[in-house]
Amino acid sequence: MPRHPAAKWTLRLLAFLLVLVVVAAIAAAWGIVWLRSAMRAQLPQMDGQLTLAILHAPVIIRRDDHAIPHIQAADLDDLLVAQGYVTAQDRLWQMDITRRYAAGDLAEIFGNSIFGPGPLQHDRLQRVLQFRRTAERITASLSPEDRRYFDDYARGVNAFMQETGHPLSAEFRFLHYQPRPWTAADSVLVGMSLAQMLDEQWPTKLARVQVEQALIAKVGPAQAATMIADLYPTGSWRDHPPTQAPIDPNNPPLPAIPVPLDESQTLLHPLPMEDLLQLRALEGKSTICLTCIPGSNEWAVSGRHTATGKPLLSNDMHLDHSLPDIWYEADLEAPMPSGSDFHAAGVTAPGLPFITAGHNAHIAWGYTALYGDAQDLYVEKLNDRHEYWQNNAWHPLQIDHETIPVRWSKPVELDVDITSHGPILNPALPNATSDQLALKWTPYDPTLNGLPLFALNTAANWADFEAATSQWCWPTLNIIYSDDQGHIGYQAVGKMPLRPGGLAPVPITDTNHEWQGYVPFSSLPSIEDPPAGILATANSRITPDNYPYPLTLEWASPYRNERIWKWLTGKDHLTPADMLKLQTDIYSEVDQELAQRFAYAIDHMTNPTPRLRQAADILRSWNGTLDTNAPAPAILAAAKHAWWPLLLEPRLGAAMKVYEWPESAYVQEQLIANQPSAWLPPAYYNWSNFLAAAVDKGLNDAHAPADLKQWQYGSQHVIHITHPLYGSLPFFHFANIGPFPQSGDTNTVKQVGTTFGPSQRFTMDWSNIDASTENILSGESGDPLSPYYADQWPWWYHGRTFALPFTPAAVTAQTHHTLTLNP
């Protein structure tokens, strides 16, 4: 009997689908095998001999047991060529992506339709911000000496790219594109990307307009002024500027007096919410984390406080985590024409020559972000003749044309209008209103071209250090210092605009806030050898109470800095092990205080549930240490997170989504401690009921277990770092790190979040230079198949570290690979 025709076609269709599945499986398997093979093929040569014709003499590259290169050359030019070559061996694709990210060239390789609007939106913003053009202008203005060094580094990178017999990094082959030759301007772009990361404040100024106007509409201008001050404090009574004498904990100082603000500076047409949210997404802030802001710790103690009588200096820079790590470790050595030796070691920014942070044979230095306000937004008046109004006259706009290549699509053409203040940002904000916003930023000033890395790397004492840092233009930073003669010091660096009209927290609509030069370097906060023998900064206020120049409105919350000063004060016989203990400290006084207040609120609320009573009992008995296995920090973190929308939504509405401030943790503490009636949400009878409701909502939102004693902080607070390309591919999750339970929070000295925390840990020990320690988050290699891709992760995660050898004998003793580059 013949089969039914429908059944026959069904069988054929099933057979065809089966063939497709098999073919797809074979293709996927082949792709996996190919990609792993490409990763393996790109592993760099670390031993033997290679020819590099552009060298003058052989260069020896010794790699220690973490593959950190110790480069020894016959002259400085060869040294920088070799640095560029070796960095490209390990991190070329990261270097290419960094310059593309800064310049606005991501859509050229990632397209737009497949990867969504992100790459093109990002490129449009960076083109409007004039990154590539500014980098090229700065490069052309470098001193002949600095330009030579940057060109040397670029020649080394290009020598690796042009090397025959060695395949390109697997990422290039997977994405099917060739990297362009490296240039000195690309290195400047890398430096500018760091300035953008640390000094970009204009999105916050736009968001503040939304918050202010939402409050004014809700409660009226008089009450809104007080509430705005609550949300946007400038400094706190807990601050400890490094140039001030130690604070008596029994007699704390009065709060810093904020710079008077002109709250009339408000846009008639605030930026649409969708543009603000887009900016948050482009900055990687898709979720609310009010305290996940780049910061760092640094401190130095004089020999009077150490076990050896020699100074100790520590630095850990807190940034968004990435794979590979944002830093690359290196040790660079070569004789100089002056007769002295260039010898510096530490971390470098892949793509930049020299050592970014670390030490040489005589001085050590480290950074924290200062958050100096180096940006202003101006509301410009334009006409149809491509002119803008300034000083009672019309002036022609400068118009720069940008072409953004987009893979699999037509290029996008973009005109950028530029006034005397800077570029008009509106083309990067598609929903922007008629208010034309121009950005003024210190890198746009053609007189500010200083990148004094060579001068810093070769400084031999405090005078040399001061001379080098006086040339520093951007980003704004705090630099901690120590030297082999027993001195310690601190210096604020970066060009800080002088604004006689005061700092503007929102876009400027008048003519009273023009820049009038910059704060003199000699007037920036600075100190050498303080009487107490202790110096520290952690992004909180660094200006003393009587300081005449307003540097910023945005200091970080004071808790890390306060904890560091308290921990160091009164201690003697300190060792490097003590420095690491402090770097990994997970006690939070403010979190312990908030836990007590939430517990008290539950005790005094109306009819607490048994679950809330259990939460209160756990919170009140907690010791303030944010261990991964403790339930109290899990309860507290959930309550703090739930508290913000409960507080802000009734007053701000949708504008709550864009509220952020570096001192938001201090805002939370002060509002919970002082319990102002103006901030009590209408739905709650009193603050006890409100705080208890935050605990209850936090437990529900976090899906806490029925028995809260079984809840562990580490189940909610994890670290998870993904590779930007391989991380989302099936069978390539080995390229990621985590998720792992994570101790600490954003208020602890070990300041951490899911994808945020210390990017490195450094301690300089002048009693034994070879015992000085430095480790990064993951490893030197950008190749997931390399044994050096994540070999430093266990050290970072478990709070351990290792020495970075410096002297010839120590380097030789730890050498695992030796590569000679011959001319």
SULZI-V695098 format. One record per residue. SS is DSSP state (H for helix, E for strand, - for the rest). PSI is psi in whole degrees, 0 to 359 (999 if undefined). Layout:
SS,PSI
SS,PSI
//
This chain:
-,126
-,148
-,155
-,134
H,322
H,321
H,320
H,316
H,328
H,317
H,318
H,319
H,318
H,319
H,319
H,316
H,322
H,317
H,317
H,317
H,316
H,315
H,316
H,319
H,318
H,317
H,317
H,316
H,318
H,319
H,319
H,314
H,317
H,314
H,319
H,322
H,320
H,321
H,316
H,322
H,334
-,354
-,132
-,155
-,127
-,351
-,157
E,213
E,142
E,151
E,128
-,97
-,336
-,355
-,157
-,332
-,166
-,145
E,131
E,128
E,108
E,130
E,134
-,194
-,357
-,14
-,23
-,124
E,131
E,105
E,125
E,119
E,167
-,341
-,170
H,323
H,313
H,324
H,314
H,327
H,314
H,323
H,315
H,319
H,310
H,320
H,320
H,326
H,318
H,332
H,27
H,316
H,321
H,317
H,317
H,317
H,324
H,314
H,325
H,319
H,316
H,316
H,341
-,49
-,25
-,320
H,339
H,331
H,332
H,349
-,196
-,318
-,322
-,316
-,8
-,182
-,350
H,305
H,316
H,319
H,318
H,314
H,319
H,317
H,313
H,327
H,319
H,323
-,355
-,37
H,309
H,315
H,320
H,318
H,320
H,322
H,318
H,318
H,317
H,339
H,0
-,152
-,154
H,323
H,310
H,322
H,322
H,316
H,318
H,322
H,322
H,311
H,315
H,322
H,324
H,318
H,314
H,327
H,322
H,317
H,328
-,359
-,128
-,149
-,355
-,121
-,157
-,160
-,147
H,329
H,319
H,318
H,323
H,319
H,355
-,60
-,159
-,133
-,144
-,157
-,146
-,144
-,167
H,325
H,329
H,322
H,321
H,323
H,320
H,317
H,320
H,328
H,325
H,320
H,320
H,319
H,322
H,333
H,8
-,111
-,350
H,326
H,325
H,324
H,323
H,318
H,325
H,327
H,314
H,316
H,314
H,313
H,327
H,319
H,317
H,317
H,330
H,316
H,358
-,157
H,324
H,308
H,328
H,325
H,317
H,320
H,327
H,318
H,326
H,319
H,336
-,62
-,155
-,96
-,173
-,168
-,345
-,352
-,151
-,84
-,143
-,338
-,0
-,156
-,158
-,144
-,136
-,113
-,340
-,352
-,68
-,152
-,166
-,159
-,149
-,140
-,118
-,155
-,133
-,133
-,142
-,94
-,359
-,350
-,78
-,141
-,140
-,329
-,90
-,153
-,137
-,148
H,324
H,328
H,319
H,319
H,325
H,318
H,320
H,318
H,319
H,333
-,4
-,22
-,60
-,340
-,158
-,119
-,87
-,339
-,8
-,68
-,134
-,131
E,193
E,169
E,147
E,145
E,161
E,143
E,141
-,171
H,338
H,344
H,2
E,163
-,334
-,351
-,4
-,152
-,155
E,139
E,136
E,148
E,130
E,119
E,123
E,117
E,171
E,133
-,151
-,159
-,120
-,173
-,153
-,336
E,157
E,126
E,146
E,160
E,119
E,132
E,133
E,149
E,155
-,158
-,334
-,346
-,344
-,170
E,139
E,122
E,110
E,147
E,153
E,217
E,147
E,155
E,115
-,121
-,343
-,137
-,166
-,185
-,130
-,311
E,138
E,231
E,161
E,204
-,351
-,328
E,159
E,151
E,153
E,167
E,152
E,154
E,135
-,336
-,30
-,140
-,94
-,16
E,140
E,147
E,134
E,137
E,116
E,150
-,120
E,158
-,182
-,355
-,19
-,48
E,158
E,154
E,126
E,138
-,44
-,31
E,157
E,139
E,144
E,138
-,143
E,130
E,117
E,131
E,130
E,139
E,119
E,110
-,139
-,120
-,139
-,19
-,172
-,150
-,151
E,125
E,140
E,127
E,130
E,118
E,136
E,128
-,185
-,340
-,319
-,193
E,145
E,125
-,347
H,323
H,339
H,356
-,86
-,338
-,11
-,154
-,193
-,346
-,120
E,118
E,120
E,140
E,126
E,132
E,142
H,323
H,341
H,345
-,118
-,349
-,353
-,90
-,11
-,124
-,77
-,47
H,318
H,315
H,322
H,319
H,334
-,4
-,141
-,352
-,181
H,321
H,316
H,318
H,314
H,319
H,320
H,311
H,340
-,339
-,356
-,128
-,314
-,152
-,172
-,133
E,157
E,130
E,126
E,149
E,146
E,162
E,173
-,355
-,2
-,6
-,151
E,158
E,173
E,143
E,129
E,137
E,162
-,148
-,121
-,115
E,140
-,125
-,94
-,333
-,359
-,167
-,142
-,117
-,355
-,171
-,146
E,131
-,5
-,189
-,17
-,4
-,35
-,148
-,142
-,62
-,203
E,155
-,128
-,143
H,323
H,344
H,354
-,148
-,131
E,147
E,143
E,135
-,66
-,148
-,325
-,345
-,21
E,137
E,142
E,146
E,151
-,45
-,353
-,183
-,131
-,355
-,132
-,168
-,328
-,18
-,132
-,343
-,125
-,117
-,327
-,162
-,353
-,83
-,156
-,164
-,148
-,359
H,320
H,313
H,318
H,316
H,319
H,312
H,315
H,321
H,321
H,327
-,131
-,357
-,140
-,173
-,34
E,147
-,168
H,327
H,325
H,322
H,318
H,322
H,320
H,320
H,330
-,18
-,134
-,24
E,138
-,110
H,319
H,324
H,322
H,321
H,314
H,323
H,318
H,320
H,321
H,320
H,316
H,318
H,317
H,320
H,330
-,11
-,175
-,117
-,66
-,145
-,160
H,325
H,318
H,324
H,319
H,318
H,316
H,318
H,320
H,318
H,318
H,337
-,5
-,145
-,2
-,5
E,125
-,71
-,153
-,333
-,7
-,143
-,328
H,312
H,332
H,316
H,314
H,315
H,318
H,318
H,317
H,320
H,319
H,333
H,321
H,305
H,327
H,324
H,313
H,323
H,317
H,334
H,328
H,340
H,225
H,337
H,344
H,335
H,340
H,5
-,130
-,152
-,136
-,333
-,27
H,328
H,322
H,323
H,313
H,313
H,314
H,320
H,319
H,325
H,318
H,337
-,58
-,138
H,330
H,334
H,354
-,119
-,143
-,336
-,354
-,141
-,322
-,176
H,330
H,314
H,322
H,311
H,321
H,323
H,325
H,320
H,314
H,314
H,321
H,317
H,318
H,315
H,325
-,2
-,50
-,149
-,164
-,317
-,104
H,340
H,338
H,354
-,137
-,135
H,320
H,341
H,337
H,329
-,102
E,165
E,130
E,115
E,125
-,146
-,136
-,338
-,308
H,339
H,331
H,1
-,141
-,145
-,9
-,22
H,347
H,344
H,352
-,166
E,125
E,185
E,142
E,149
E,143
-,124
-,166
-,175
-,196
-,354
-,349
-,159
-,319
-,86
-,116
-,155
-,193
-,318
-,32
E,141
E,194
E,125
-,344
E,165
E,127
E,135
E,125
E,124
E,105
-,353
-,341
-,96
H,331
H,349
H,357
-,140
E,149
E,126
E,148
E,184
-,315
-,281
-,177
-,327
-,149
-,4
-,117
-,341
-,355
-,142
-,349
-,17
-,317
-,28
-,340
-,350
H,313
H,325
H,313
H,312
H,322
-,11
-,34
-,171
-,180
-,161
E,147
-,104
-,148
-,313
-,156
H,319
H,319
H,321
H,314
H,320
H,333
-,11
-,128
-,337
E,144
E,122
E,130
E,125
E,118
E,144
-,999
//
